[in-house]
């Protein structure tokens, strides 16, 4: 029976590559996608290391190590393995042959199993504290863990779309705001077929929560246009105390509304439309870290899955456009690195 091994948190830059590793750097391919995943969710599977001349040497996990460095991580989970050469080779082979990337639903189920295990080990722990403990155990944020666990509440047909990577975790999490399971499924299918952004999904779900009888297509159309749907839900009657606490009317002497310009308040990122692109797509301001990461992930997928390469062949102005885009991406990467340095996240 295998013994439980202690998790060591080591700097990936300090780990020396094992010259006998069965995986070679040239076989790693593009690490951008893995680095983006690690940047958001952390390293979920520990790296194997051994001690050699007072230094930790990597036994397996070289691709995750390089991606973690690319993602800017300063510590990754590691476990020490047996030092025998035969055992190292076996572990390297098994780690590369048996490893299979989990889809998002498999991760959600795995997180739930861990959470139940922790609940059994810590009886009486509050739900919020249990979420905190689960996140700490996984090395992830509480919000990330909760987003994954929330996927399990969605209808099976929606979960299938998540498992097949037709729907992202960010897109799927917004569907929980819709009470009708059939509308959740209909909306999820439309999002998957049209490749709609998570921000559009959020606006559509908000519209359906405001007007439960609204058809899904009408909610999507309003979301794409950036139109706010009126709230048709019944409002609770105000109590006498609430009536007395109402702000003064505009004509009252105590009204100070003229001191504040109408646009002084921060606009709702989900309802205020921005300019339209050359091909008719509406552009929205990015006001959250999640929205920024979503856009970066969409760009990475367009490159990795060949969508951009296909579009290039159909656009004679592609060289000029992509030269400009490349400069913009380099500017983003440079300024993002500066922001991380300023925050002390390197």
N, C-alpha and C positions, 0 to 999 in steps of 0.2 A: 504493500500500500504506500502510495506516495506521501511524503511528509509535507506539511504546509511550510512554505518558504516565506521569509520576511521580504516585504517590498522595500527596495532601496530607491531613493529619489536622487538621481545622478544627473549631472550636466551632460547633455548629449555631445557637446563640443569636447569634453574631456575623455570620451570613450574612444579607445583605439580600435580600428578595424581589425578583425581576425584575418590574417592572410590566407588561412585555409578555408574560409567561408565558401559555401557552395554557391551563394548568390554574389554576383559581381556587379560593380557599380554601373557598367555599361548596359546591364540588363534591367536596370531600374526604371527606365522610361521617364516620362514626364511626372515629376513629383508635385506639380502645382495642385492637382485635385486632392491628393492625399494631404498635402499641407493645409489646404483650406478646411478639410474635415477636421484635422487635428487642431487647427486654430480655434474652431468652434466647439468641438466636443472633447478635446484632449486625447491623449494616447490611451486607448481602452485596453490594449493587450500589452503586458510588461515585456521588456526586452530581456534577453538572456545574456548574462555577463560572467566572466571568470576573472580571477586575480592572476596577474602575471607581472613579476618584478615590482610589486607594490602598486600596480595600476590596474584599473578595470578594463578588460578587453571584451569587445562585443563577440558573442557566440552566435546569436541570431537576432534579427530585428534591424538589420542595417538599413533597409528602406525606410522604416519608421523613424530611425535615428536621423537620417538625412532630411526627411520631411519635417521632423520636429525642429531641426535647426532652421530650415527654411521658414517655418511658421513662427520662429522667434522664441521658442520655449527654452527656459533655462534649467528645467529639471524634468526628467521622464521617469516613469516607474520601471524598475529593473528587478530581476531575481538572479541570485548566484546559482550556477549550475555546476555539475561535476566537471572536474578538470581533465579527466581522461580523454585522450584524442579520439578514441572510438566513440565515446559517449557524446562528445561535441559534434562529430559528424552526423550521428544518428539524430540528435536534436535539431541540427540545421536542416536535415532532409525532412524530418517530420513536420517541422515548423512551416516549411515552404510547401510541402505536398498536402498537408492536412488543413492548412489555414484556408478559411473561406470567409470573405467579408459578409458580415451580417447586414440584412436589410433593416430598414427603420422599424418595422413591426417586430422583427426578431429582437432588436435592441430593446424595444418597449417591453416585450414579454420578459426578457432577461432582467431588466431593471425591476419589474414587478416581483419576480422570484427573489431577487436580492432584498427588496423591501420587506417582503413577507418573512424572510429569514431573519432580518434585523429586528422586525417586530416581535418575533418569537424569542429572540435573545434579549430583548429589552422590553419586557411587558410593562404596560402602563405609560409608555412613551407617547406624547401627544403627536397628532398627525403631522403638524408642521415640523416638530423636532425630528420625526422619522424621515421626513423628506430631506432635512438638513444632513442627517446621518448617512442616508443613502448617497447623497451628492458627495459628501466627504469621502466615502468609501470608494466611489468611482473616480474621484478627482475631477468632477464636473460641477457646474453651477447648479443651484437648486432649481432655477428656472428651466434649464435644459432637461433635468430629470422630470420635472412636472409636465413639460411639454410632451415628452415621450410617453409618460404614464397616461396622459389624457387621450392618446391615440386609441387606447383600448376601449374607450367608451363609444367610439364611432361605429356605425353599422358595418357589417362584414364586407359589403361591397366597396365601401370607402377604404377599409383597411387593406383590401386586396390591391387597390390602386396605390396605396402607400408602399406596400410590400414589393410591388413591381416597379417602383420608382417613377410612376407616372404622376405622383402627387408628393410634394415635399412635406416635411414635418411642419414647416412654417405655414404652408397653405392649409394643411389639414387641421391645424389647431384652431383656426378661425371658425371652422364648420361647427364647432361645439356650441356656438352662440345661437345656432338655428335649432329650434325645438323639434321640428318635423323630420324624422329619419329619412322619409322619402325625398324631401327637398334637399337634405344633406347629400344623398346619393346623386340626385339630378345635378346639383351644383358642382359636386366633385367631378363628375364625368365631363361637364362642360369645361371646367377649369383645365382638366387633363387634356382634352381634345384641342383646346384653343391656346394652351400655354399661357394662361393669364397669370399675372404677378400676384404675390401674396397680398400686396396692398389692395388690389382690385377685389380679391376674395374677401378681405376684411370689410370693404365697403359694401359688397353684396350681402354678406352675412348680417351686417349692421342694418341694412335695409329690410331684410327678411325678419329680423328680430323686432323692428319697429312696426312692420306691417305683416303679420303672420300669413295673411291671405294673399299676399302679393305673389304673382307667378315668378318662378326662378328667372326666366328670361328677362322679365321686366326689371328685376333686381340687378341682374348683370348689366343690362343696358344703362341703368342709372349709375352703376358703379363705374363703368367705363367712361361715361360722360362726366363723372365727378359731381353728379347731382345728389343733393340730400333728400332723402325720402321722409315726408312728414311722419311723426310718431302717432300711430293710430291706437296705441294702447291706452286703456282707461287710466286716468290719473287719480290718485287717492285724494279724497276731499281734505282740504286743509283744516286743521284744528284751530280753535280760537287763538291759541298762543301763536301759531304760525301766521294767522291773519294779522295779528298785532305786530308781528316782527317784519312785515313786508316793508321794502324800501319806500321812501317817499315818492309821490307822483312827480312827473316832470315839471308841473306848474308850481309845486311846493317851493317855498323859499329855501328849504334845506337841500334841494337837488343840486348835486355837483357834477352831473354828467358832462357838462360842457368843459370840465377840466381834463377830460380824457378823450382823445381822438378815437373815432370808431374803429380804427385798425390798430389800436394800441395793444389789444389782447392778442395772445398767440393764436393764430388760426389753427383749426383742426386739420391735421395732416391728411386725414382720410377723406375730407370733403372739399378742400379747396383745390380746384384744378389749376394746372400750370400750362405753359405754352404747348403747342402741338408740334410734333416732329414732322420732317419732310414727307414721311409716308403715312401721315394721319394718326399716329399714335400719340395719345395724350401723355404728357410728362408731369410727374409729381415730385415735389420737393422731398428729399430724404431727411427725415427728422429724428430717426432712431438708429441705433447701432444695428438692430436686426434688419432694418430695411436696407442699410448700406451693405451688409453681408449678403443679403439676398441678391442684390444687383451684381456684386462681385462673383457670386456663385453662378449666376446666369451667364455672365461673360465667359467664365471658365468652361462651362458646359458647352457653350457655342463653339469654342475652340476645340475642346477635347472630343466632342461627338461629331465634328466635321460640318456642323451647320454653317459656320462662317465660310468655310472653304467652298461649299455649294453656292452660297450667296455671291461670293466673289466672281464666280464664273458667269453669273447673270447680270453683273453690274460693270459696265465699261469704265465707270468713274471710280472703281474700287481702289486703284493705286493711290490716287490723290486722297480719298477719304480715309484709307487705312494708315497712310503716312501721318495724317493729322491725328487719327485715333491713337496711334502708337505714341506720339509725343504726349497726348493727354494722359494715357495710361502711365507713362514714365513719370509724369508730373504727380499723378495720384500716388504712385508707389513711393516717390521721394518724400512727399509731404506726409504720407501715412507713417513712414519710418520716423520722420521728425516728431510727429505727434506721439508715437510710442516711446521715443527716447525722452521726450519732455515729461511723460507720465511715469517714467521709470519702469517700463514694461519690457525692457530688453534683457 
